[in-house]
């Protein structure tokens, strides 16, 4: 069960405000390292067709790209950055008992690309999902510092050291929310589009290193979570990025185009979904207004 946690003095503070009602499409962006660049192609097509984005939830690389877009950073800038991005731009090798590298360089990337550094300053309501390694439960960030939340969401086990926030030891959100559809729904989205790029490492044959062992183990576990996260999605996109490996950062254009192709094919259904939701909301509003009038009439009649 997804939880909103409150820890004084940390980024895990639960918002006291109720989920914001906004028109448009809620996005749930899944993890997948370099494959996640496909999310940018989807955003490109949605922008071109003036599909409004109401809320965004992200896991792992989905949290980086989702937060960047939610901050108001131009999509062209985000894409240009991703075209030159390499693993060394987000990681620093330093073998420890808890991981092979630290992802603290993500802070520098956020400073360079994002328009905001705090959840409260984002233009689109956003949630980042991480995993509490003590309880095995999801932790949803909606307030506070973006850097800490995104680093936690991207701390893939075995590769990156876990991130400590308050008393919690946190790792990649993909362990518990491969595509964070429930987080998008809890954020307030009435229509949720899930985008799954898969956690497979993109290599064939037996694993040849510890990262491939861990990533394939995580991918196998995630297959059994499909029914859970798909339940909270109105529609799911699966860009064709099977041939792209987790570390193929130099193939950003291919991943972006795969995302754009998937979104173009699905565009009529997305537009229909939003139209149906809008019509349903209008009908509900009209019905409530009619009921209010009938109550007023009844009150007048019994005076």
N, C-alpha and C positions, 0 to 999 in steps of 0.2 A: 504494500500500500504506500503510495506516495505521501510524504509528510512535509509540512512546512515547519521548520524548526526555528526556535528563538533562543539565541545565545547572546547575552549582553556583551556589547563591545566588539562584536564580530559582524561579518557580512551575512550571517545567517538569520538576521532579524526578520521576523515574519511581518508582512505588511498588515497594518490594522485596517486599511481601506478594503472595501469589498471589490471583487473583480470588476474591472471597468467594462461597461457595455459599449462596444464600438462596432460599427458596421465594417464588413470586409471579411477577408480570409485569414484564418489563423494558420501559421506554418509551424510544423514540427520537423526540425532539421536533424537528421541522424549523424552518427559518427562514421569514420572511415578514412581518416587521414587524407592523402592526396585525392582519393576518390570523392571527397566532400566538395571539391571544386564544382561538382555537378550542381550543387545548390545555387551557384551563381548563375548558371544557365537558366534555371527555373525562374529566379528572380528577374532576370533579363526579360523573359517572355511575359511575365506578369506585369512588369513595368510598361513594356511596349503596348500591352493591351489594356492598360489603365485598370488593372485588378487591384483594388485597395487591400493593403495588408493591415489587419487589425491587431494581431498579436504574434509574437515569435517565441518559440521555445527551442533551445538547442542543447545537443549532447556532443561533447568532444569537439571535433572541428566544426560541427554545426553551431556550437556555442560561440566560436570565434567569428564566423561569418554572419551568424544571426545578430550578434551584438553589434558588429560593425555596421550592418545595414540599419538596425534599430537606432543607432546613434545619429543617423542622418548623414553618414559618410556617403558620398556619391558612389553609385555602383561601379562606374568606370574606374574610380580610384581603387576600389577594392579589387577589381579584376586585374588592374595593372600591377598591383602589389603581389597578387597571387602568381602572376606569370613569372615573377623574378624570385619568388619565395623558395628557399631551400631548407632542409632539415636543420642546418646549423643556425638558421635565423630564429628558431624557436627552442632549440635544445643546446645544452652544454654538457658534454660528456664528463662525468665524474662518478666513477663506479663506487657504489656504497652498498651496504647490506640491504637497502630498500629499493634500489633501482640502478639502471646503468647511466641515467642522465637526469639532469634537472631541466624543467621547462620554464625557468624563471625569465628567459629571454622573451617570453610572450608579452611581458610588461612593456618592453621596448617597442614591439610591434603595435600594441594597443596605443601607445603614446603617439606613434607615427601616423596611424591610419584612422583611428576613431575620432569622432567629434565630441564624445562624452566619455568620462571615466567613471561615472557613478550610475547605478540603475535609475535613480530618481531623475536624472537629466536626459534619459533616452526619449526619442520622439515616438517610438512605438513600444508599448509594454512588452517586456522581455523576461524570460526565465532561463537560467542555466541549471542543468542537472548534473549532480555528482553522486558518488556512492560512499556511504559511511562504511569504512572497512571494519568497524567494531560491531555494528548491528546488521550490516548487509542491506540497509534500507536506503532508498533514494533521499537525497537532500536537494530541495529546490531553492535556488537563490533568486530573489526578486528585489533585494535592497542592498545598498552598500557599495563596496568597491568592486568594480568589474574585473580587475586583474586577478584578485584572489579567487573569485568564483570561476573564472574561465580556466585558470591554471588547474584548479581542482577538477573541473569537468574534463580536462584533457590529459589527466595523469594516468596514462595507460599502464596497467600493472606489469611489472617486470622491466619495462622500458624506462618509464619515468618514476622518480621518487614520489610517494604520496605527498599531498599538500596538507599541512596542519593549519586549521582555522579554529581558534578557541581551543576546546578540548578534543576536537574531532580530527581523525586521520582520514583524509578523503582521497578517492581515486576516480578514475574515468566513469562518467555517467552511463556509458554504453553497457556497463555490467548489469544495470538494473532497468535502464530505459534506452534501448537501442535507437528508438525513434520516439522522442518525448511527447507523444500525442496527449497523454493525460495531463501533463504539465501545461500544455497549450490550452486545454479545456479548462483547467482550474484557474488559469490566468484570466479567463473570461471569453475566450473565443467560442463563437456559436457554430462556426464552420471550420473544420480542421483538415488541412492537407498535410499528410505525412510524406516525407521524402526519405526513402531508404536507399543507401548506396552500398550497404553490406560491409561486413568486417573481414571478409576473406582477404588473405594477403596478396592474392593475384599471382602467386607462383604455383607451378604444377609439380606433382610428385611429392615425395616425402619431405617433411620439413628439414631445413639444413642449419637452422640456428634457433636460439632460445626464443627470439621474438616470434618466429613463425609457429613454434610450438604453442606459445601463449595465445597468439591471435587466433589460431585455428581452434583452440580449446574454447575461447570466448565465443567464436562464431558458432560452434556446435551448440553451446548453451543458449545462444540467442535464438536459434531456430525454434526452440521450445517456448519462446516468449512471443512469437508472432501473433497468436490469437489474442494475447493480452493487450498489446499496444495497438493492434489494428482495430480493436473494439472501440477505441476512442477517436478513430479517424473517420471522416466522411468520405475521404478519397485518399488513395495511396499512389505515389509515383515511384517507379523503380528505374532510374536511368541505367542504360546499358554501359556499365563501367567494369564489367567482369575482367577485362584484359588489363586493367590498370592496377598496378601494385600499390601497396600502401605508401611507398616512398617514391613513387613516380611523380615528383613535384614538377619535373620538366614537361609533363604531359597535361598541364593545366588546361590548355585550349581544347584538347580532346574531351576532357571531363566536362568542361563548360558546355561544349556543343552537345554532349550526350544528355545533359540536363535540359538544355533548350529543346532538343528534339522530343524528349519525353513530355515536356510541358506543352509544346505545340500540339502534339497528338491529343493531349487530354484537355486542351483549352475549351472546346465546346461543352464538355461535361462539367468543367469547373464553373464556367459561366452559367450553365443551367442550375448547378448546385446553389450558387449565390442568388440567382433569381428566385429559386424556390424558397430559400431562407428568407429573403426580403419580403416576398409575397406572404409567407406564413407570419412574419412579424407584423406586417400591416394588417392582416386579418385579425390577429390577436389584439392589436391596439384598437381596431374598430369594434371588436366584440366587447372589450373592456369598457370602451366609451359608451356603447349602447347599454351595457349593464349598469353603469353609473347613472345614466339618464333614467333608467327604469327604477332604480332605487330612489332617486330624487322624486320621481312621479309618485311612487308608493308612499314615501314619507309625507308628501303634500296631501295625498288622499286620506291618510289616517289621522291627520291633524283635526 
